[in-house]
Amino acid sequence: MVNFKKYQIASFAKSPKGKILMSIIILAIIASVTFTNMRKTITIKIDDKEETLVTYKGKVKDVLETMGIEVDPKDKVEPSLEGKVSEGDTISIKRAVSVKLTVGDKQIEINTAEDTIKEMLVAEKEQLKSQGIEYNEGVDEIAPALDTKITKDLKIDLVKVEVKKELAKEAIDFDVVVEEDSSLDSGVEEVKQEGVSGEKEVTYEVIYKNGKEVSRTLKSSKVISEPVNKIVVQGTRKTIASRNGQLLDYKSVIYVEATAYSGGGITATGTVPVRDPNGISTISVDPRVIPLGSLVYVEGYGKAIAADTGGAIVGNIIDVYVNSNEEALNNWGRRYDVPVYILAYPGEW
């Protein structure tokens, strides 16, 4: 009986109907196994939000499409959209946010999913370059700092810094040299030699920020031609006209109070006082003001030698010698602001 059943089964399996049925059973088993293998439990993380789900899709982009999740070109997706999905995987999506970058008077808006400003500048290098902006790390200035985290509506200021060397030729000013000439009257001025400016080649380090010069530092200087000084001759000779019309050279003038005395005797320098309207008379002085032995010319009196002193002759006071007491009191008296011209100091005449 058992053998008979085995015979019937074997006969059915070999029959056309049996073969069809066996094929159907095998395909069902394969489909069941395949369907079971396609079923996966995964996690989708969008920024800080997570969701666990079951999917039968094999690629990241298909999973997101099934879930109705749209991805911006600037969003960061890991694994990539073409990546395979396996059991237990996590698909991370970091949404791009808008930041504003200001360079001089230009402001651009950038969508980025990078973590820091530095990473954003690297990732957006080509986009920035297309708008005429190139960031030169270590030279350009940026605020906030490169390691600042990217947040929505972050404002970034980029200052383009350029350091250039500039060559220039500059004039070297000449000096004016003044020479004194005692043969020329005081107040007379003559140009002995005209001045000529020199020339030098200078190198500057110039710093530009956003195209505007902010500093200029002299780095080197080379003289091409030396300047020629201007020489001016100034006269120092001082002259006055005496009572008889003679021109007298003098060194300086002192304004004094002048009194008169007479009576002869011996002066402080051991000479006899004299009054000689046509020659050299004697006056009494304060040696601290007019040194004894000086040759002077007293306005209204004439030439004199400072040969005497007196107890009342202190400071800018002189006593002129006359031949009589009457002349001292009535003719000369006491005069104020009398010019006394120093013609020569002791040993000079």
C-alpha positions as CSV (number, residue, x, y, z in Angstrom):
1,M,0.0,0.0,0.0
2,V,2.8,2.4,0.9
3,N,4.7,1.6,-2.2
4,F,1.5,2.2,-4.2
5,K,1.2,5.8,-2.7
6,K,4.8,6.5,-3.5
7,Y,4.2,5.3,-7.0
8,Q,1.2,7.6,-7.4
9,I,3.1,10.7,-6.1
10,A,6.1,10.1,-8.4
11,S,3.8,9.5,-11.3
12,F,1.9,12.8,-10.6
13,A,5.2,14.8,-10.2
14,K,6.2,13.5,-13.6
15,S,2.9,14.4,-15.2
16,P,2.4,17.8,-16.9
17,K,0.0,19.0,-14.2
18,G,2.4,18.0,-11.5
19,K,5.3,19.9,-13.0
20,I,3.3,23.1,-13.3
21,L,2.2,22.8,-9.7
22,M,5.7,22.2,-8.4
23,S,6.9,25.3,-10.3
24,I,4.2,27.4,-8.8
25,I,5.2,26.2,-5.3
26,I,8.9,26.9,-5.8
27,L,8.2,30.5,-7.2
28,A,6.0,31.2,-4.3
29,I,8.7,30.1,-1.9
30,I,11.3,32.3,-3.7
31,A,9.0,35.3,-3.8
32,S,8.2,34.9,-0.1
33,V,11.9,34.8,0.8
34,T,12.7,37.8,-1.5
35,F,9.9,39.9,-0.2
36,T,11.0,39.1,3.4
37,N,14.6,40.2,2.6
38,M,13.4,43.5,1.1
39,R,11.7,44.6,4.3
40,K,13.9,46.9,6.3
41,T,13.4,49.0,9.4
42,I,15.4,52.3,9.1
43,T,15.6,55.7,10.8
44,I,15.2,59.0,9.0
45,K,16.8,62.0,10.8
46,I,16.0,65.5,9.5
47,D,18.0,68.1,11.5
48,D,17.2,67.2,15.1
49,K,14.0,65.2,14.4
50,E,14.1,61.4,14.0
51,E,11.5,58.9,12.7
52,T,11.7,55.1,12.4
53,L,9.9,53.4,9.6
54,V,9.6,50.2,7.5
55,T,10.5,50.3,3.9
56,Y,11.0,47.9,1.0
57,K,12.9,50.3,-1.1
58,G,16.6,49.8,-1.9
59,K,17.9,53.3,-2.5
60,V,17.9,56.4,-0.4
61,K,16.2,58.6,-3.0
62,D,13.4,56.0,-3.4
63,V,12.8,55.8,0.3
64,L,12.6,59.7,0.5
65,E,10.3,59.8,-2.5
66,T,8.0,57.2,-1.0
67,M,7.9,59.3,2.2
68,G,7.2,62.5,0.3
69,I,10.4,64.1,1.6
70,E,11.8,66.7,-0.8
71,V,15.5,67.5,-0.8
72,D,17.0,70.8,-1.8
73,P,20.2,70.7,-3.9
74,K,22.1,72.4,-1.0
75,D,20.7,69.9,1.7
76,K,23.2,67.4,3.0
77,V,22.0,63.8,2.7
78,E,23.9,60.8,4.1
79,P,24.2,58.2,2.6
80,S,23.9,59.9,-0.8
81,L,20.7,59.8,-2.8
82,E,22.1,57.0,-4.9
83,G,23.2,55.1,-1.8
84,K,21.8,51.6,-0.8
85,V,19.6,51.2,2.2
86,S,20.1,48.2,4.6
87,E,18.4,47.1,7.7
88,G,19.0,49.4,10.7
89,D,20.4,52.2,8.5
90,T,19.9,55.9,9.4
91,I,19.3,58.4,6.6
92,S,20.5,61.9,7.8
93,I,19.2,65.1,6.2
94,K,20.7,68.4,7.2
95,R,18.6,71.2,5.7
96,A,20.4,74.2,4.2
97,V,19.8,77.5,5.8
98,S,20.2,81.0,4.3
99,V,23.1,83.2,5.4
100,K,24.0,86.7,4.2
101,L,27.6,87.5,3.1
102,T,28.6,91.1,2.8
103,V,31.7,92.1,0.9
104,G,32.2,95.9,0.7
105,D,29.0,97.3,-0.8
106,K,27.9,93.9,-2.2
107,Q,25.6,91.5,-0.3
108,I,24.8,88.0,-1.4
109,E,22.6,85.3,0.0
110,I,23.9,81.8,0.3
111,N,22.0,78.6,1.1
112,T,24.3,76.2,2.9
113,A,24.2,73.0,5.0
114,E,27.8,73.3,6.1
115,D,28.6,73.3,9.8
116,T,31.0,76.3,10.0
117,I,31.8,79.4,8.1
118,K,35.1,78.0,7.0
119,E,33.4,74.8,5.5
120,M,30.8,77.0,3.8
121,L,33.5,79.1,2.1
122,V,35.2,76.0,0.8
123,A,32.0,74.4,-0.4
124,E,30.8,77.6,-2.0
125,K,34.2,78.6,-3.5
126,E,33.0,78.3,-7.1
127,Q,29.7,80.1,-6.5
128,L,31.6,83.0,-4.8
129,K,34.2,83.0,-7.6
130,S,31.5,83.4,-10.2
131,Q,30.4,86.6,-8.4
132,G,33.9,88.0,-8.3
133,I,34.6,87.0,-4.6
134,E,37.6,84.9,-3.6
135,Y,38.4,84.3,0.0
136,N,42.2,84.3,0.8
137,E,42.6,82.7,4.2
138,G,45.2,84.3,6.4
139,V,45.0,87.5,4.5
140,D,41.4,88.5,4.2
141,E,39.4,89.5,7.3
142,I,36.2,87.8,8.3
143,A,33.7,88.2,11.1
144,P,32.5,86.3,12.9
145,A,35.4,83.8,13.1
146,L,35.9,80.9,10.7
147,D,34.9,78.3,13.3
148,T,31.6,80.0,14.0
149,K,28.6,77.5,13.6
150,I,26.3,78.2,10.7
151,T,22.8,79.3,11.8
152,K,19.8,80.6,9.9
153,D,20.1,84.3,8.8
154,L,23.7,84.5,10.1
155,K,25.4,87.7,8.9
156,I,29.0,87.4,7.7
157,D,31.3,90.3,6.9
158,L,34.2,89.6,4.6
159,V,36.9,92.2,4.1
160,K,39.1,91.7,1.1
161,V,42.7,92.6,2.0
162,E,45.3,93.3,-0.6
163,V,48.9,94.1,0.1
164,K,50.8,95.8,-2.7
165,K,54.2,97.3,-3.2
166,E,54.3,100.6,-4.9
167,L,57.4,102.4,-6.4
168,A,57.4,106.2,-6.6
169,K,59.8,109.0,-7.3
170,E,59.7,111.8,-4.8
171,A,61.5,115.2,-4.6
172,I,64.0,115.8,-1.8
173,D,63.6,119.4,-0.5
174,F,66.7,121.5,-0.4
175,D,67.8,123.4,2.7
176,V,68.2,127.2,2.9
177,V,71.6,128.1,4.3
178,V,72.1,131.6,5.6
179,E,75.5,133.1,5.6
180,E,76.3,136.4,7.3
181,D,78.3,139.1,5.6
182,S,79.5,142.1,7.6
183,S,80.3,144.0,4.4
184,L,76.5,144.2,3.6
185,D,74.2,146.5,5.5
186,S,71.7,144.9,7.9
187,G,68.5,144.0,6.1
188,V,70.2,143.5,2.8
189,E,69.8,139.9,1.5
190,E,71.4,138.3,-1.6
191,V,71.0,134.9,-3.1
192,K,74.5,133.4,-3.5
193,Q,73.3,130.0,-4.9
194,E,69.9,128.9,-6.1
195,G,68.5,125.7,-4.6
196,V,67.8,122.6,-6.6
197,S,65.6,119.8,-5.4
198,G,67.0,116.2,-5.3
199,E,65.1,113.0,-6.2
200,K,64.7,109.7,-4.5
201,E,63.0,106.4,-5.3
202,V,60.8,105.1,-2.6
203,T,59.0,101.7,-2.0
204,Y,55.8,101.7,-0.1
205,E,53.8,98.8,1.3
206,V,50.1,99.7,0.6
207,I,47.2,97.9,2.3
208,Y,43.8,98.0,0.6
209,K,40.6,96.8,2.3
210,N,37.7,96.2,-0.1
211,G,39.6,98.2,-2.7
212,K,40.2,101.2,-0.5
213,E,43.7,102.3,0.7
214,V,43.9,102.1,4.5
215,S,47.6,102.4,5.2
216,R,50.9,103.2,3.5
217,T,54.2,102.3,5.0
218,L,57.6,103.4,3.7
219,K,59.7,100.3,3.2
220,S,62.8,101.6,1.5
221,S,64.3,104.7,0.0
222,K,67.1,105.3,-2.5
223,V,68.6,108.7,-3.4
224,I,68.9,109.2,-7.1
225,S,70.2,112.8,-7.0
226,E,71.2,114.9,-4.0
227,P,69.6,118.3,-3.5
228,V,71.7,121.5,-3.8
229,N,71.2,123.9,-1.0
230,K,70.1,127.4,-1.5
231,I,72.6,129.9,-0.1
232,V,71.4,133.3,1.1
233,V,73.8,136.0,2.2
234,Q,72.4,138.4,4.8
235,G,74.1,141.6,5.7
236,T,75.0,142.3,9.3
237,R,76.5,145.7,9.1
238,K,74.7,148.3,11.1
239,T,75.4,152.0,10.3
240,I,74.4,155.3,11.6
241,A,75.1,158.8,10.4
242,S,77.0,160.9,12.9
243,R,76.4,164.6,13.4
244,N,79.0,165.5,10.9
245,G,77.5,163.1,8.3
246,Q,80.1,160.3,8.8
247,L,78.7,156.7,8.5
248,L,79.5,154.7,11.5
249,D,79.3,150.9,11.7
250,Y,77.9,149.7,15.1
251,K,77.4,146.3,16.7
252,S,74.4,147.0,18.9
253,V,72.3,149.8,20.4
254,I,71.2,150.4,24.0
255,Y,68.6,152.9,25.1
256,V,69.6,154.7,28.3
257,E,68.9,157.5,30.7
258,A,71.6,160.1,30.3
259,T,72.8,162.7,32.8
260,A,76.0,164.9,32.7
261,Y,78.9,165.6,35.0
262,S,82.0,167.9,35.1
263,G,84.9,168.7,37.3
264,G,87.9,166.8,35.9
265,G,89.7,164.3,38.1
266,I,90.8,160.8,37.3
267,T,88.4,158.2,35.7
268,A,88.0,154.6,36.9
269,T,90.4,153.6,34.2
270,G,93.1,156.0,35.3
271,T,92.5,158.6,32.6
272,V,91.6,162.3,32.7
273,P,88.0,162.8,31.5
274,V,87.6,165.0,28.4
275,R,84.9,166.5,26.3
276,D,85.8,166.7,22.6
277,P,82.8,167.3,20.3
278,N,84.9,166.6,17.2
279,G,86.9,163.7,18.7
280,I,86.3,161.2,21.5
281,S,84.9,162.3,24.8
282,T,84.5,160.5,28.1
283,I,81.3,158.9,29.6
284,S,80.6,157.1,32.8
285,V,78.8,153.7,32.5
286,D,77.7,150.6,34.4
287,P,80.4,148.1,33.3
288,R,77.9,145.3,33.5
289,V,75.9,147.0,30.7
290,I,78.7,148.6,28.7
291,P,82.2,147.2,29.3
292,L,84.9,149.7,30.2
293,G,87.0,150.6,27.2
294,S,84.2,150.3,24.7
295,L,84.0,152.9,21.9
296,V,80.4,154.3,21.6
297,Y,78.4,156.9,19.9
298,V,75.9,158.8,22.0
299,E,73.0,160.4,20.2
300,G,73.3,164.2,20.6
301,Y,76.7,163.9,22.3
302,G,79.1,162.2,19.8
303,K,81.8,159.6,20.1
304,A,83.0,158.6,23.5
305,I,84.9,156.0,25.4
306,A,83.4,154.2,28.4
307,A,86.1,155.1,30.8
308,D,84.5,156.0,34.1
309,T,81.9,154.7,36.6
310,G,79.8,156.2,39.3
311,G,77.8,155.2,42.4
312,A,74.5,156.4,40.8
313,I,75.3,154.9,37.4
314,V,73.5,151.5,37.7
315,G,71.9,149.7,34.8
316,N,70.9,151.5,31.6
317,I,72.2,154.9,32.8
318,I,75.2,156.8,31.6
319,D,76.9,160.1,32.6
320,V,78.4,162.2,29.8
321,Y,81.3,164.4,30.7
322,V,81.0,168.1,29.9
323,N,83.3,171.0,30.5
324,S,81.2,172.9,33.1
325,N,78.6,172.5,35.7
326,E,76.3,175.0,33.9
327,E,76.6,173.0,30.7
328,A,75.7,169.8,32.7
329,L,72.6,171.3,34.3
330,N,71.3,173.7,31.6
331,N,72.5,172.3,28.3
332,W,72.3,168.6,28.9
333,G,70.2,168.0,32.0
334,R,68.6,164.6,32.2
335,R,67.5,162.8,29.0
336,Y,65.6,159.6,28.5
337,D,65.7,156.9,25.8
338,V,69.0,158.1,24.5
339,P,70.4,155.7,21.9
340,V,74.0,154.6,22.7
341,Y,75.6,152.7,19.7
342,I,78.4,150.3,20.6
343,L,81.0,150.9,17.9
344,A,83.7,148.6,19.2
345,Y,84.3,146.6,22.4
346,P,87.6,146.7,24.3
347,G,90.5,145.3,22.2
348,E,88.6,145.8,18.9
349,W,89.8,149.4,18.2
